[in-house]
Amino acid sequence: MMNRQLTLMAVHAHPDDEVLSTGGVLALASDQGIRTVLVTCTNGEQGDGPGGVKPGEPGHDEAAVRTLRLEELRESVALLGISDVELLGYHDSGMVGWAGNERPEAFANVPLDQAAGRLAELMERYRPDVVVTYDENGGYGHPDHIQAHRITVAAIERTGIPAKFYHAALSRSGMADLFEYLRSSGTDLGDFEPPEDFGTPDEQITTRVDVSPYVVRKRKALEAHASQGDNIFMLRMPEEGQRRMFGRESFVRQFSTVPTPEHEDDLFAGLR
């Protein structure tokens, strides 16, 4: 058993991304005395602005959006009990096909070696035992999520520090069950209609963590990102839907340098 403090590092693209796929494990780890490090790569400038002004609409002020979203991030972090936050400060690239994709300062266009080097420095400083980020498709194809994946892999290869590395995942069968429930309950999903192959195939998932005691904290942390409420359909779910979605977090283990069972219920299995 290790007698030094364990560290979990989660690498995310935007303010609010920390909640859905890792809010539970971050809160759980914090309660267990594990140091929790959140790396947020962009400032979220391509989000909705004050008053709900959308990117590209008259009056959308990126500086105001940045200020607001980082304030919301601080509130979310406090609710989840995250001990350390590192802001890389890159510019939000926007969704696939948006004009922001072409801006040279957009995170997705930052030279990989440069951004990975900054993340590697953070890994050297914090010495994370476990690192979590998105899969190679960024979960759903967002350019900034894909770039977060790329720099995380590069930083791990450069430093060789973490003992375990995971991709956050959404169980395909769990998502299918959830949306069947939501449709049957009459929940308004807005424009969101998931494809049949939405989520990660269950046979690929190695790690499922019960975070049901943190459902309320996750919801409150998501509510802290109020400026993006139009884009967060999970907040429109009935309580039972939120319980189903927020109560378990799934991951695909990419490697472990310590012995670990094939199927885990703990990101730190083999480390304590």
Backbone as JSON, one array per atom type, in Angstrom:
{
  "sequence": "MMNRQLTLMAVHAHPDDEVLSTGGVLALASDQGIRTVLVTCTNGEQGDGPGGVKPGEPGHDEAAVRTLRLEELRESVALLGISDVELLGYHDSGMVGWAGNERPEAFANVPLDQAAGRLAELMERYRPDVVVTYDENGGYGHPDHIQAHRITVAAIERTGIPAKFYHAALSRSGMADLFEYLRSSGTDLGDFEPPEDFGTPDEQITTRVDVSPYVVRKRKALEAHASQGDNIFMLRMPEEGQRRMFGRESFVRQFSTVPTPEHEDDLFAGLR",
  "N": [[0.85, -1.2, 0.0], [0.5, 2.23, -0.78], [2.04, 5.04, 0.8], [2.2, 7.66, 0.22], [0.49, 10.66, -0.97], [-2.05, 10.06, -3.28], [-2.74, 11.02, -6.7], [-5.08, 12.33, -8.96], [-5.53, 13.29, -12.27], [-7.48, 15.13, -14.47], [-8.03, 15.89, -17.8], [-9.53, 18.34, -19.59], [-11.52, 20.0, -22.14], [-13.14, 22.38, -22.11], [-14.6, 24.87, -19.86], [-17.08, 23.41, -17.94], [-16.99, 20.86, -19.02], [-15.8, 19.25, -17.18], [-17.69, 18.15, -15.51], [-19.68, 16.2, -16.43], [-18.54, 13.64, -17.32], [-16.56, 13.11, -15.49], [-17.07, 14.33, -13.06], [-18.1, 12.94, -10.85], [-16.08, 11.04, -10.16], [-14.04, 12.77, -9.54], [-15.09, 14.19, -7.34], [-15.48, 12.04, -5.59], [-12.83, 11.09, -5.3], [-11.68, 13.34, -4.12], [-13.04, 13.37, -1.65], [-11.91, 11.14, -0.59], [-9.41, 11.89, 0.08], [-7.6, 12.08, -1.96], [-5.5, 13.87, -4.13], [-6.81, 16.12, -6.47], [-6.61, 17.14, -9.74], [-7.55, 19.4, -12.1], [-7.25, 20.06, -15.45], [-8.0, 22.54, -17.6], [-8.38, 23.24, -20.91], [-9.23, 25.3, -22.68], [-10.77, 28.6, -22.7], [-13.43, 28.71, -23.26], [-14.64, 30.55, -25.04], [-16.34, 30.32, -27.23], [-18.81, 29.73, -26.32], [-22.23, 30.37, -25.18], [-23.11, 33.77, -24.63], [-23.56, 36.38, -22.08], [-26.97, 36.83, -21.37], [-27.73, 34.96, -23.17], [-26.74, 35.21, -25.74], [-25.72, 33.93, -28.8], [-22.73, 32.45, -30.28], [-21.47, 34.23, -33.06], [-23.73, 35.77, -33.34], [-25.0, 39.17, -33.28], [-23.5, 41.22, -30.83], [-22.28, 39.22, -29.38], [-19.8, 38.81, -27.17], [-16.65, 37.88, -26.85], [-14.73, 38.25, -24.84], [-16.3, 38.84, -22.61], [-17.7, 36.46, -22.41], [-15.64, 34.68, -21.85], [-14.79, 35.62, -19.3], [-17.14, 35.17, -17.8], [-17.51, 32.39, -18.03], [-15.23, 31.33, -16.83], [-15.61, 32.19, -14.25], [-17.88, 30.68, -13.62], [-16.71, 28.18, -13.78], [-15.04, 28.2, -11.54], [-16.94, 28.09, -9.5], [-18.12, 25.58, -9.99], [-15.92, 23.89, -9.59], [-15.46, 24.27, -6.86], [-17.77, 23.12, -5.83], [-17.41, 20.45, -6.51], [-15.19, 19.84, -5.09], [-12.59, 19.91, -6.08], [-9.1, 20.04, -5.9], [-6.97, 21.36, -7.23], [-6.62, 23.55, -9.95], [-5.74, 24.04, -13.26], [-5.35, 26.29, -15.82], [-4.98, 26.24, -19.19], [-5.58, 28.16, -21.02], [-6.11, 28.45, -23.75], [-7.71, 29.41, -26.87], [-11.11, 28.85, -27.47], [-12.2, 26.62, -29.96], [-14.69, 26.23, -31.04], [-17.63, 24.46, -32.3], [-17.58, 21.68, -34.66], [-17.15, 22.8, -37.96], [-17.72, 25.45, -37.47], [-16.87, 28.93, -37.85], [-14.84, 29.62, -36.13], [-13.13, 27.48, -36.13], [-11.14, 27.95, -37.95], [-9.43, 29.84, -37.0], [-6.16, 30.88, -36.23], [-5.33, 30.99, -33.57], [-6.98, 29.25, -32.28], [-7.53, 26.49, -30.12], [-7.49, 23.93, -31.29], [-5.8, 24.33, -33.39], [-3.33, 24.9, -32.37], [0.14, 24.23, -32.27], [0.95, 20.86, -31.76], [3.18, 20.0, -30.28], [3.8, 22.21, -28.73], [1.52, 22.67, -27.02], [1.34, 20.15, -25.81], [3.75, 20.13, -24.5], [3.36, 22.04, -22.48], [1.4, 20.74, -20.97], [2.84, 18.5, -20.22], [4.68, 19.65, -18.5], [2.98, 20.24, -16.37], [2.29, 17.67, -15.61], [4.78, 16.82, -14.72], [5.0, 18.46, -12.5], [2.79, 17.78, -10.83], [2.78, 15.0, -10.76], [0.83, 12.89, -11.49], [-0.93, 9.92, -10.6], [-3.02, 8.72, -11.89], [-4.48, 9.44, -14.98], [-7.02, 11.0, -16.83], [-8.83, 11.5, -19.82], [-10.44, 12.37, -22.96], [-11.47, 10.06, -25.61], [-9.91, 9.19, -28.82], [-11.6, 10.37, -30.64], [-12.55, 12.45, -29.28], [-14.82, 11.97, -27.82], [-17.25, 12.96, -29.05], [-16.46, 14.14, -31.39], [-15.73, 16.84, -31.22], [-13.54, 19.48, -32.04], [-11.79, 20.58, -30.06], [-11.9, 18.73, -28.01], [-10.76, 16.54, -29.25], [-8.19, 17.56, -29.65], [-7.44, 17.87, -26.97], [-7.26, 15.2, -26.24], [-5.12, 14.44, -27.89], [-2.94, 16.01, -26.97], [-2.74, 15.06, -24.39], [-2.06, 12.34, -24.67], [0.41, 12.71, -25.91], [1.82, 14.11, -23.92], [1.91, 12.2, -21.88], [3.42, 10.22, -23.14], [5.77, 11.62, -23.33], [6.54, 12.07, -20.68], [6.11, 9.74, -19.17], [4.87, 9.4, -16.72], [2.2, 8.84, -15.39], [0.68, 6.02, -13.73], [-1.59, 4.83, -14.58], [-3.89, 5.18, -17.27], [-6.78, 6.55, -18.7], [-9.63, 6.64, -20.91], [-12.49, 8.61, -20.81], [-15.86, 7.46, -20.91], [-19.11, 6.79, -22.31], [-21.52, 4.51, -21.62], [-22.84, 2.55, -24.17], [-25.17, 0.92, -24.08], [-26.26, 1.88, -21.73], [-26.78, 4.53, -22.4], [-28.69, 4.16, -24.42], [-30.77, 3.02, -22.95], [-31.29, 5.15, -21.23], [-32.22, 7.2, -22.99], [-34.44, 5.99, -24.03], [-36.01, 5.91, -21.73], [-36.27, 8.7, -21.29], [-37.68, 9.56, -23.56], [-40.05, 8.16, -23.14], [-40.92, 9.41, -20.88], [-41.6, 11.84, -21.76], [-39.74, 13.88, -21.91], [-38.28, 16.9, -23.01], [-35.95, 16.95, -25.42], [-34.89, 18.86, -26.97], [-33.0, 19.79, -29.78], [-31.49, 17.59, -29.79], [-30.83, 14.44, -30.86], [-29.77, 11.39, -30.37], [-27.56, 9.29, -32.29], [-27.89, 5.79, -33.26], [-25.56, 4.47, -32.63], [-24.52, 5.86, -30.53], [-22.31, 6.55, -27.9], [-19.99, 4.4, -26.07], [-19.16, 1.1, -27.03], [-20.25, -1.5, -24.89], [-18.6, -3.69, -24.37], [-16.08, -2.69, -24.53], [-15.66, -1.16, -22.32], [-13.84, -0.89, -19.38], [-13.94, -0.06, -16.79], [-16.14, 0.82, -14.3], [-17.51, 3.15, -12.27], [-19.23, 3.59, -9.32], [-20.92, 6.41, -8.65], [-23.13, 7.31, -7.43], [-23.7, 8.55, -4.89], [-23.01, 11.14, -5.45], [-24.65, 12.4, -7.19], [-26.33, 14.64, -6.76], [-24.44, 16.65, -6.21], [-23.08, 16.68, -8.64], [-25.14, 17.56, -10.32], [-25.58, 20.13, -9.27], [-23.08, 21.26, -9.77], [-23.13, 21.25, -12.54], [-25.26, 22.97, -12.93], [-24.02, 25.26, -12.1], [-22.77, 26.17, -14.32], [-24.44, 28.02, -15.64], [-24.75, 29.8, -17.77], [-24.54, 28.32, -20.03], [-26.81, 26.86, -20.19], [-28.78, 26.44, -22.17], [-27.55, 24.67, -23.83], [-27.16, 22.4, -22.42], [-28.73, 19.71, -22.17], [-29.12, 17.85, -20.23], [-29.85, 19.11, -17.89], [-32.5, 19.5, -18.19], [-33.67, 17.16, -17.72], [-35.87, 14.9, -15.98], [-35.7, 14.12, -12.44], [-35.21, 11.35, -12.09], [-34.07, 10.67, -14.53], [-31.69, 12.14, -14.41], [-30.51, 10.83, -12.26], [-30.05, 8.32, -13.41], [-28.23, 8.98, -15.42], [-26.16, 10.4, -14.16], [-25.23, 8.81, -12.09], [-23.33, 6.83, -12.45], [-20.03, 6.46, -13.65], [-18.11, 5.77, -16.49], [-15.24, 4.18, -17.96], [-12.51, 3.59, -20.24], [-9.79, 1.73, -19.92], [-6.53, 2.53, -20.86], [-3.88, 1.9, -20.37], [-2.06, 0.23, -17.76], [0.4, 0.29, -15.34], [0.5, -1.17, -13.12], [-0.62, -4.19, -11.51], [-3.96, -5.04, -12.22], [-7.47, -5.75, -12.04], [-9.34, -7.16, -14.79], [-11.85, -6.0, -15.13], [-12.83, -3.18, -13.45], [-13.87, -1.3, -10.51], [-12.85, 0.98, -9.62], [-10.76, 3.66, -10.17], [-8.27, 3.71, -9.07], [-7.53, 1.14, -8.56], [-5.18, -1.31, -7.73], [-3.35, 0.53, -6.96], [-3.67, 1.14, -4.35]],
  "CA": [[0.0, 0.0, 0.0], [1.29, 3.45, -0.89], [1.81, 5.96, 1.9], [2.17, 9.05, -0.26], [-0.82, 11.04, -1.47], [-2.35, 9.74, -4.67], [-3.19, 12.18, -7.49], [-5.89, 12.13, -10.16], [-5.55, 14.44, -13.18], [-8.45, 15.06, -15.56], [-7.73, 16.9, -18.83], [-10.78, 18.67, -20.28], [-11.41, 21.02, -23.18], [-13.84, 23.63, -21.82], [-15.34, 24.96, -18.62], [-18.3, 22.59, -17.83], [-16.7, 19.48, -19.42], [-15.32, 18.48, -16.03], [-18.77, 17.63, -14.68], [-20.47, 15.05, -16.89], [-17.88, 12.33, -17.39], [-15.58, 12.91, -14.41], [-17.43, 15.05, -11.84], [-18.29, 12.0, -9.76], [-14.81, 10.47, -9.69], [-13.28, 13.85, -8.93], [-15.66, 14.43, -6.01], [-15.19, 10.84, -4.79], [-11.4, 11.09, -4.97], [-11.46, 14.42, -3.16], [-13.53, 12.92, -0.35], [-11.02, 10.07, -0.11], [-8.1, 12.45, 0.38], [-6.76, 12.05, -3.14], [-5.37, 15.18, -4.77], [-7.52, 16.16, -7.74], [-6.09, 18.21, -10.6], [-8.32, 19.63, -13.33], [-6.62, 20.9, -16.48], [-8.99, 23.02, -18.57], [-7.52, 23.68, -22.01], [-9.68, 26.55, -23.31], [-11.58, 29.51, -21.87], [-14.85, 28.58, -23.61], [-15.15, 31.77, -25.67], [-17.36, 30.03, -28.24], [-20.07, 29.42, -25.67], [-23.25, 31.42, -25.15], [-22.74, 34.93, -23.84], [-24.58, 36.91, -21.17], [-28.25, 37.05, -22.04], [-27.99, 33.88, -24.13], [-26.3, 35.55, -27.1], [-24.98, 32.81, -29.38], [-21.58, 32.81, -31.11], [-21.83, 34.67, -34.4], [-24.83, 36.74, -33.27], [-24.6, 40.52, -32.86], [-23.4, 41.4, -29.39], [-21.53, 38.15, -28.72], [-18.53, 39.39, -26.72], [-15.85, 36.75, -26.4], [-14.08, 38.57, -23.57], [-17.3, 38.7, -21.56], [-17.98, 35.03, -22.28], [-14.49, 34.09, -21.15], [-14.86, 35.99, -17.88], [-18.28, 34.51, -17.19], [-17.34, 30.94, -17.98], [-14.22, 31.0, -15.84], [-16.27, 32.37, -12.94], [-18.71, 29.5, -13.43], [-15.82, 27.04, -13.53], [-14.6, 28.26, -10.14], [-18.03, 27.62, -8.66], [-18.24, 24.14, -10.21], [-14.76, 23.26, -8.96], [-15.69, 24.3, -5.42], [-18.83, 22.14, -5.52], [-16.87, 19.1, -6.68], [-14.08, 19.63, -4.16], [-11.33, 19.75, -6.81], [-8.09, 20.75, -5.13], [-6.06, 22.16, -8.05], [-7.11, 23.84, -11.3], [-4.75, 24.63, -14.15], [-5.96, 26.81, -17.04], [-4.02, 26.44, -20.27], [-5.92, 29.48, -21.56], [-6.22, 28.51, -25.2], [-8.96, 29.94, -27.4], [-12.12, 27.87, -27.86], [-12.28, 26.46, -31.42], [-16.07, 26.1, -31.49], [-18.05, 23.15, -32.81], [-17.13, 21.33, -36.02], [-17.77, 23.58, -39.02], [-17.86, 26.86, -37.12], [-15.8, 29.79, -38.36], [-13.74, 29.63, -35.17], [-12.21, 26.38, -36.41], [-10.07, 28.4, -38.84], [-8.59, 30.85, -36.36], [-4.87, 30.28, -35.87], [-5.16, 30.89, -32.12], [-7.88, 28.24, -31.75], [-6.8, 25.39, -29.48], [-7.32, 22.82, -32.23], [-4.74, 24.67, -34.35], [-2.07, 25.13, -31.66], [1.08, 23.13, -32.53], [0.82, 19.81, -30.76], [4.35, 19.95, -29.41], [3.73, 23.33, -27.79], [0.5, 22.43, -26.01], [1.72, 18.95, -25.06], [4.85, 20.5, -23.62], [2.81, 22.71, -21.3], [0.75, 19.73, -20.15], [3.9, 17.67, -19.66], [5.21, 20.39, -17.35], [2.04, 20.05, -15.27], [2.46, 16.29, -15.14], [6.03, 16.79, -13.94], [4.77, 19.15, -11.23], [1.8, 17.11, -9.98], [3.06, 13.56, -10.72], [-0.44, 12.15, -11.36], [-0.93, 8.47, -10.69], [-4.07, 8.38, -12.84], [-4.87, 10.53, -15.89], [-8.26, 10.75, -17.58], [-9.26, 12.48, -20.82], [-11.36, 11.81, -23.95], [-10.89, 9.13, -26.59], [-9.3, 9.84, -29.98], [-12.63, 11.15, -31.32], [-13.01, 13.49, -28.38], [-16.15, 11.64, -27.33], [-18.28, 13.18, -30.08], [-15.91, 14.81, -32.56], [-15.43, 18.26, -31.04], [-12.1, 19.69, -32.32], [-11.02, 20.83, -28.84], [-11.82, 17.47, -27.28], [-9.77, 15.73, -29.97], [-6.88, 18.13, -29.34], [-7.13, 17.53, -25.58], [-6.8, 13.81, -26.28], [-3.81, 14.37, -28.54], [-1.87, 16.55, -26.12], [-2.6, 14.2, -23.22], [-1.27, 11.17, -25.08], [1.79, 13.15, -26.16], [2.46, 14.45, -22.65], [2.17, 10.94, -21.18], [4.55, 9.58, -23.81], [6.97, 12.41, -23.06], [6.93, 12.03, -19.28], [6.02, 8.4, -18.61], [4.58, 9.53, -15.29], [1.06, 8.16, -14.76], [0.65, 4.56, -13.68], [-2.8, 4.39, -15.27], [-4.44, 6.19, -18.2], [-8.14, 6.18, -19.09], [-10.55, 7.46, -21.7], [-13.86, 8.68, -20.3], [-16.76, 6.78, -21.84], [-20.54, 6.67, -22.02], [-21.97, 3.17, -21.99], [-23.83, 2.58, -25.26], [-26.45, 0.36, -23.63], [-26.78, 2.79, -20.73], [-27.34, 5.7, -23.08], [-29.91, 3.73, -25.1], [-31.81, 2.89, -21.92], [-31.62, 6.48, -20.73], [-33.03, 7.95, -23.94], [-35.75, 5.34, -24.08], [-36.74, 6.41, -20.57], [-36.57, 10.12, -21.47], [-38.77, 9.68, -24.53], [-41.28, 7.66, -22.53], [-41.35, 10.35, -19.85], [-41.99, 13.09, -22.42], [-38.71, 14.9, -21.72], [-37.91, 17.67, -24.19], [-34.52, 16.83, -25.7], [-34.49, 19.93, -27.88], [-32.57, 19.32, -31.11], [-30.55, 16.47, -29.63], [-31.34, 13.1, -31.14], [-28.54, 10.6, -30.48], [-27.55, 8.19, -33.26], [-27.99, 4.47, -32.65], [-24.26, 4.03, -32.13], [-24.05, 6.84, -29.56], [-21.69, 5.95, -26.73], [-18.93, 3.41, -26.23], [-19.64, -0.28, -26.89], [-20.07, -1.95, -23.51], [-17.51, -4.65, -24.23], [-14.82, -1.97, -24.44], [-15.56, -0.48, -21.03], [-13.1, -1.68, -18.39], [-14.04, 0.49, -15.44], [-17.41, 1.47, -14.0], [-17.42, 3.65, -10.9], [-20.51, 4.01, -8.73], [-20.82, 7.75, -8.06], [-24.5, 7.7, -7.11], [-23.8, 9.51, -3.8], [-22.6, 12.46, -5.91], [-25.57, 12.87, -8.23], [-26.77, 16.01, -6.46], [-23.3, 17.56, -6.39], [-22.84, 16.81, -10.07], [-26.17, 18.42, -10.89], [-25.31, 21.51, -8.84], [-21.9, 21.72, -10.51], [-23.57, 21.54, -13.91], [-26.08, 24.18, -12.84], [-23.12, 26.4, -11.94], [-22.47, 26.64, -15.67], [-25.79, 28.44, -16.04], [-24.76, 30.53, -19.05], [-24.61, 27.34, -21.13], [-27.97, 26.02, -19.91], [-29.49, 26.06, -23.4], [-26.8, 23.61, -24.51], [-26.99, 21.26, -21.51], [-30.07, 19.15, -22.09], [-29.22, 17.04, -19.02], [-30.5, 19.88, -16.84], [-33.95, 19.47, -18.41], [-34.14, 15.82, -17.41], [-36.47, 14.67, -14.67], [-34.74, 13.65, -11.44], [-34.85, 9.96, -12.33], [-33.15, 10.66, -15.67], [-30.39, 12.59, -13.92], [-29.94, 9.75, -11.44], [-29.56, 7.28, -14.3], [-27.07, 9.43, -16.19], [-25.07, 10.92, -13.33], [-24.9, 7.93, -10.98], [-22.2, 5.93, -12.74], [-19.11, 6.97, -14.65], [-17.45, 4.64, -17.15], [-13.94, 4.5, -18.54], [-11.79, 2.55, -20.97], [-8.39, 1.79, -19.5], [-5.58, 2.47, -21.98], [-2.76, 1.11, -19.87], [-1.79, 0.25, -16.32], [1.72, -0.28, -15.02], [0.33, -1.97, -11.91], [-1.62, -5.25, -11.72], [-5.33, -4.58, -12.01], [-8.42, -6.71, -12.62], [-9.82, -6.82, -16.14], [-12.96, -5.07, -14.93], [-12.6, -2.46, -12.19], [-14.86, -0.34, -10.04], [-12.03, 1.98, -8.94], [-9.66, 4.11, -11.03], [-7.01, 3.51, -8.35], [-7.3, -0.28, -8.32], [-3.77, -1.65, -7.91], [-2.5, 1.6, -6.43], [-3.92, 1.31, -2.91]],
  "C": [[0.88, 1.24, 0.0], [0.98, 4.36, 0.29], [1.89, 7.42, 1.49], [0.78, 9.37, -0.8], [-0.96, 10.69, -2.95], [-2.89, 10.99, -5.37], [-3.94, 11.72, -8.74], [-5.86, 13.41, -10.98], [-6.57, 14.18, -14.29], [-8.17, 16.22, -16.52], [-9.0, 17.12, -19.65], [-10.6, 19.88, -21.2], [-11.96, 22.37, -22.75], [-14.35, 23.67, -20.38], [-16.71, 24.3, -18.81], [-18.05, 21.13, -18.22], [-16.3, 18.61, -18.22], [-16.43, 17.73, -15.3], [-19.28, 16.28, -15.17], [-19.74, 13.72, -16.78], [-16.94, 12.06, -16.23], [-15.95, 13.62, -13.11], [-17.56, 14.14, -10.64], [-16.97, 11.45, -9.25], [-13.93, 11.53, -9.07], [-13.78, 14.13, -7.51], [-15.35, 13.26, -5.07], [-13.73, 10.84, -4.35], [-11.09, 12.17, -3.94], [-11.88, 14.0, -1.76], [-12.64, 11.85, 0.26], [-9.61, 10.57, 0.19], [-7.12, 12.39, -0.77], [-6.69, 13.46, -3.73], [-6.0, 15.13, -6.15], [-7.08, 17.38, -8.53], [-6.94, 18.26, -11.86], [-7.52, 20.54, -14.24], [-7.7, 21.25, -17.49], [-8.24, 23.73, -19.68], [-7.92, 25.02, -22.61], [-10.53, 27.35, -22.33], [-13.06, 29.5, -22.24], [-15.46, 29.78, -24.3], [-16.25, 31.53, -26.69], [-18.67, 29.54, -27.62], [-21.05, 30.57, -25.76], [-22.78, 32.55, -24.24], [-23.82, 35.35, -22.88], [-25.85, 37.23, -21.93], [-28.56, 36.0, -23.08], [-27.56, 34.17, -25.54], [-25.38, 34.45, -27.63], [-23.75, 33.3, -30.15], [-22.03, 33.15, -32.53], [-22.99, 35.65, -34.44], [-24.31, 38.1, -32.87], [-24.56, 40.61, -31.33], [-22.69, 40.27, -28.65], [-20.11, 38.65, -28.44], [-17.67, 38.28, -26.13], [-15.15, 37.02, -25.07], [-15.06, 38.4, -22.41], [-17.64, 37.22, -21.32], [-16.86, 34.35, -21.51], [-14.55, 34.37, -19.65], [-15.97, 35.23, -17.17], [-18.02, 33.02, -17.02], [-16.25, 30.53, -16.97], [-14.72, 31.22, -14.41], [-17.14, 31.15, -12.63], [-17.86, 28.27, -13.12], [-15.36, 27.03, -12.07], [-15.68, 27.74, -9.2], [-18.19, 26.1, -8.78], [-17.13, 23.39, -9.48], [-14.95, 23.2, -7.44], [-16.73, 23.26, -5.02], [-18.32, 20.71, -5.6], [-15.7, 18.81, -5.75], [-12.74, 19.44, -4.84], [-10.27, 20.63, -6.16], [-7.24, 21.7, -5.96], [-6.63, 22.33, -9.45], [-6.0, 24.53, -12.08], [-5.45, 25.02, -15.45], [-4.88, 26.99, -18.09], [-4.32, 27.71, -21.05], [-6.02, 29.58, -23.07], [-7.61, 28.98, -25.62], [-9.86, 28.8, -27.87], [-12.24, 27.83, -29.38], [-13.71, 26.45, -31.93], [-16.36, 24.71, -32.02], [-17.54, 22.93, -34.23], [-17.89, 22.17, -37.04], [-17.97, 25.04, -38.7], [-16.66, 27.64, -37.65], [-14.59, 29.8, -37.44], [-12.73, 28.53, -35.39], [-10.97, 26.86, -37.18], [-9.11, 29.38, -38.18], [-7.27, 30.23, -35.91], [-4.67, 30.12, -34.37], [-6.07, 29.84, -31.49], [-7.07, 27.06, -31.22], [-6.53, 24.25, -30.46], [-6.18, 23.06, -33.21], [-3.39, 24.96, -33.68], [-1.13, 23.96, -31.96], [1.07, 22.12, -31.39], [1.99, 19.82, -29.78], [4.3, 21.04, -28.35], [2.75, 23.04, -26.65], [0.83, 21.2, -25.17], [2.86, 19.24, -24.1], [4.37, 21.18, -22.36], [2.12, 21.7, -20.38], [1.79, 18.81, -19.52], [4.53, 18.34, -18.45], [4.3, 20.23, -16.14], [2.12, 18.63, -14.72], [3.73, 16.15, -14.32], [5.81, 17.41, -12.56], [3.9, 18.32, -10.3], [2.02, 15.61, -9.84], [1.78, 12.74, -10.58], [-0.24, 10.65, -11.48], [-1.9, 7.99, -11.76], [-4.39, 9.62, -13.67], [-6.08, 10.09, -16.69], [-8.47, 11.86, -18.6], [-10.21, 11.77, -21.78], [-10.66, 10.77, -24.83], [-10.42, 9.91, -27.82], [-10.3, 10.65, -30.8], [-13.17, 12.27, -30.43], [-14.39, 13.24, -27.82], [-17.21, 11.79, -28.4], [-17.77, 14.06, -31.22], [-15.6, 16.27, -32.41], [-13.93, 18.48, -31.24], [-11.27, 19.88, -31.06], [-10.89, 19.58, -27.99], [-10.77, 16.56, -27.92], [-8.36, 16.24, -29.67], [-6.47, 17.83, -27.89], [-6.63, 16.09, -25.49], [-5.37, 13.75, -26.81], [-2.7, 14.88, -27.63], [-1.67, 15.69, -24.87], [-1.75, 12.98, -23.54], [0.19, 11.57, -25.27], [2.52, 13.47, -24.86], [2.79, 13.2, -21.83], [3.38, 10.24, -21.8], [5.86, 10.31, -23.48], [7.47, 12.2, -21.63], [6.97, 10.63, -18.69], [5.6, 8.38, -17.15], [3.39, 8.72, -14.8], [1.19, 6.64, -14.79], [-0.54, 4.01, -14.46], [-3.35, 5.53, -16.1], [-5.77, 5.67, -18.72], [-8.74, 7.17, -20.08], [-11.91, 7.45, -20.99], [-14.8, 8.11, -21.35], [-18.2, 6.89, -21.37], [-20.99, 5.31, -22.51], [-23.05, 3.25, -23.05], [-25.18, 2.04, -24.81], [-27.09, 1.27, -22.58], [-27.42, 4.01, -21.35], [-28.64, 5.34, -23.8], [-31.06, 3.61, -24.11], [-32.26, 4.25, -21.41], [-32.54, 7.21, -21.7], [-34.38, 7.3, -24.17], [-36.62, 5.82, -22.91], [-37.17, 7.87, -20.78], [-37.72, 10.31, -22.46], [-40.09, 9.24, -23.9], [-41.83, 8.61, -21.47], [-41.75, 11.7, -20.43], [-40.99, 14.21, -22.25], [-38.37, 15.57, -23.04], [-36.4, 17.6, -24.37], [-34.02, 17.92, -26.63], [-34.14, 19.36, -29.24], [-31.71, 18.07, -31.01], [-31.25, 15.14, -29.86], [-30.14, 12.19, -31.36], [-28.65, 9.53, -31.55], [-27.57, 6.84, -32.53], [-26.66, 4.01, -32.06], [-23.67, 5.03, -31.14], [-23.49, 6.13, -28.32], [-20.65, 4.89, -27.09], [-19.5, 2.01, -26.1], [-19.29, -0.84, -25.51], [-18.89, -2.9, -23.34], [-16.15, -3.97, -24.15], [-14.6, -1.32, -23.08], [-14.89, -1.4, -20.01], [-13.44, -1.29, -16.97], [-15.35, 1.23, -15.27], [-17.39, 1.85, -12.52], [-18.79, 4.12, -10.44], [-20.31, 5.37, -8.08], [-22.22, 8.25, -7.69], [-24.61, 8.63, -5.91], [-23.5, 10.95, -4.22], [-23.51, 13.03, -6.99], [-25.98, 14.32, -7.98], [-25.63, 17.0, -6.65], [-22.96, 17.74, -7.86], [-23.87, 17.74, -10.71], [-25.92, 19.89, -10.52], [-24.1, 22.09, -9.56], [-22.26, 22.06, -11.95], [-24.42, 22.81, -13.94], [-25.22, 25.43, -12.66], [-22.74, 27.0, -13.28], [-23.76, 27.15, -16.33], [-25.81, 29.12, -17.4], [-24.89, 29.58, -20.23], [-25.83, 26.44, -21.0], [-28.74, 25.59, -21.14], [-28.84, 24.86, -24.07], [-26.67, 22.35, -23.66], [-28.35, 20.62, -21.27], [-30.25, 18.31, -20.82], [-29.94, 17.77, -17.89], [-32.01, 19.91, -17.01], [-34.53, 18.09, -18.11], [-34.91, 15.8, -16.1], [-35.43, 14.07, -13.74], [-34.29, 12.22, -11.68], [-33.87, 9.85, -13.51], [-31.75, 11.1, -15.25], [-29.72, 11.51, -13.08], [-29.34, 8.67, -12.33], [-28.28, 7.71, -15.02], [-25.88, 9.78, -15.3], [-24.53, 9.92, -12.32], [-23.77, 6.95, -11.21], [-21.34, 6.57, -13.81], [-18.26, 5.81, -15.17], [-16.18, 5.1, -17.86], [-13.4, 3.29, -19.3], [-10.31, 2.7, -20.61], [-7.48, 1.62, -20.71], [-4.32, 1.73, -21.6], [-2.73, 1.2, -18.36], [-0.44, -0.39, -16.1], [1.67, -1.09, -13.74], [-0.71, -3.05, -12.19], [-3.01, -4.74, -11.36], [-6.29, -5.59, -12.62], [-8.89, -6.23, -14.0], [-10.95, -5.81, -16.07], [-12.87, -4.49, -13.53], [-13.84, -1.66, -11.79], [-14.16, 0.82, -9.34], [-10.88, 2.36, -9.87], [-8.29, 3.84, -10.38], [-6.77, 2.05, -7.96], [-5.85, -0.63, -8.65], [-2.82, -0.63, -7.35], [-2.69, 1.83, -4.94], [-4.5, 0.03, -2.31]]
}
